[in-house]
Amino acid sequence: MIRYGDARELIGTLEPASVQLSFTSPPYFAKRTYGDQPGAEIGWGSVDDYLADLAKVLDGVHAALDREGSSWWVLGDAAAGSGGAGGDHLKKGSKHWIPAYGRAPAAPSGVRDGQWLLIPYRFAAMAQQRGWLVRSMIVWDKSPNVRPEDPAHIHRPMVSTERIVMLTKQVQCRWFPKRLAQPADIWRVAPRRGPGARRHVAPFPAELPTRAILATTERGHTVLDPFVGTGTTVDVAEGLGRRGIGFELYE
C-alpha cells in the first residue's frame, strides 16, 4: 500500500508499535529535484536543515516501530563544493540524462570545500541523540557496477560504496542471522535500475531490503518505507508475504 503525501506529515498517522521493520533510502542531500514541488522536497537548504527534516521522520518511525523492530537507512554522502555525492565528473556530467540535478552543496562551518560532509555519520549521531541505538553501519559495496568518475578531475579514489545505518530501540532486537547469505557488515550488491529509475537518482536493488526483511521479520509483519520512490521495498515485502506500507510525495 502506498500513500501519497509528505512523509514528515504522514508518519504521524501510523498506529504506535504497528510496524516491525522500516527500510528506506531518503532523498540524498543536494542531489536533484524529483518533480514540481521542490520546496516540499527534503534534501535542500543546509545540512542541518536536511538532518532536521530526517529527524521528523525518524521520530515518527520510532513511535510506529514495535519494541523489537529495526529501522534501516541507505544514505549517500556529499562533498562540499563538488556538485553532489560523487559520480558527477564525466564530460557531460554523469547525470546528464537527469533534467534537474543538484548544485554543489555549501560547506558547513569549519568544513572546507572538497571534503565529504559525512552525512551517514551525522545522521547516525543525530539518531543516537534521539534515543536510537546505532547497531551497524553496513558498507554497501556497489563495485564493479558503479558510475565512473574522471580520476584526473577528482584527485581521490572513485566512490563505490554507500552506508546502510541500522537502528534499533534496544539491543535485543528481532534477528534471524541464519537467513543472511552474507552475515558480515559489508554487502557486495550491484546496483540495479528498474522501471522509474530515471526519475530517481539512486534506486537501490531489491537485494538490499530483501536481506533486511528476511533477517528481521516474519510473514505477516508490516514493513514501512517512508520514502518509497520506485516502490522496491514495498514490492519486496509483499512478495515475501509481509505487509508493505510506503509514503511518496509524487503520484
DABELNOR-V722498 format. One line per field, one symbol per residue. phi: phi as a letter, one per 30 degrees, with the letter a starting at -180 (. if undefined). psi: psi as a letter, one per 40 degrees, with the letter a starting at -180 (. if undefined). burial: I if it has 24 or more other ideal C-beta (glycine too) atoms within 12 Angstrom, else O. A space follows every 50 residues. Layout:
BEGIN
phi=???
psi=???
burial=???
END
This chain:
BEGIN
phi=.cccldedcddddddehcccacbabdeddhcaccacbedcddkbiddddd dddddddddddedddddcdbbcbdbccbcdicjkcjicccecidcddcdb bdcdddddeicdejcddidedddddddedcjdcdcacdccccdddbddbd ddcdhadddbbbcccccbdbddcdabdddcdbddccccbddbcceidddc dbdddddddedddddbbcejdcccbdbdhdieddddeddcicccbbcbdc d
psi=hhhhahdddddeeiihfehdhhhihihihfciieaefddeiieiaidddd ddddddddddddddiideiihhhhhiiihheeeafieefidehefeehdh iiihiihihehiieiiefddddddddddeeeihhdighhhheiegihiih deddfiiiheiiihhhiididgihhgdeehdgeifhhhhhihhahedddh dghiidddddddddeeiiheihhhhegdbeeddddddddeeihhhihhdh .
burial=OIOOOIIIOIIOOIOOOOIIIIIIIIIIIIIIIIOOOOOOIIIIOOIOOI IOIIIIIIIIIIIIIIOOIIIIIIIIIIIIOIIIIIIIIOOOOIIOOIOO IIOOIIOIOOOOOOOIIIIIOIIIOIIOOIOIOIIIIIIIIIOOOOIOIO OOOOOOOOIIIIIIIIIIIOOOIIIOOOOOOOOOOOIIIOIOOOOOOOII IIIIIIIIIIIIIIIIIIOOIIIIIIIIIIIIIIIIIIOIOIIIIIIIII O
END
